[in-house]
Amino acid sequence: MLPVCSVGSSCPSCGSAVGPRLRVAPSSLSAVTPSYGYSLRPAMKPVKVVTVTFVYVGGRECLNFAGTQKWRGTPAPEELLTQPKLLSDWAVQAGLLDRGIEVAKDDLEAAIALREAIYRTVTARLEGRRPKPADVELLNEHGSHAQLTPRLDRTGAVRREGTPSQLLARLAADLLDLLAGPDIEKVKGCAHPGCSRLYVDSSRAQNRHWCGMGTCGNKAKVRAFRERQRASESGVAGFGQSRTKG
């Protein structure tokens, strides 16, 4: 340990006089180093951990993934994948992975680009338009890569693991499979104003209007009930006024 010298004394190591020295007080802009105390380099700011419970009502993996951007086309769209970790959380909650994986910022940017290409391509199909050439190229590129593949252990258990690239390949391939099969004719957009979720209508009568009854369906029912209440109250009030006048 280095000797501590007081001001006005002589240094026992070199014999020189000790004068006043500048001390740097700890602050939010300094960081502690193991050998020399405080330094002036900026300290790392803690990252706020965000937890999201995702909703899966699309009936296909690619449509569920497109739903991680909510309320498209409104003044206040809601982005659910605000951190790289949330891409991993979404995959785990979707049942595509058994445990979380490391996701870099570049991985998240690639995922969001793929997600938007998925959404634009499906909506183009629903509206009878051709997909954008850039989206076609991006989807084919991801779809050609190695996908998430379950692995069987010697114990008989099945592990679901992989990389962000394999996850995106799985989602792109799921979209291509959707477009090539009969389910694309059953894909609809939620009828709730502002909701931009896409889903496969698997009902027997093909009369599903909402992305989910637990989400927009309940909101629509509550709104319709309140409108009936207001209409009933205004009707009763009008009837009472007509009898008073009579």
Beta strands, then each sheet from edge to edge (+ up, - down):
strand 1: 31-33
strand 2: 37-39
strand 3: 69-70
strand 4: 78-79
strand 5: 151-152
strand 6: 158-159
strand 7: 187-189
strand 8: 198-200
sheet 1: 1+ 2-
sheet 2: 3+ 4-
sheet 3: 5+ 6-
sheet 4: 7+ 8-
end
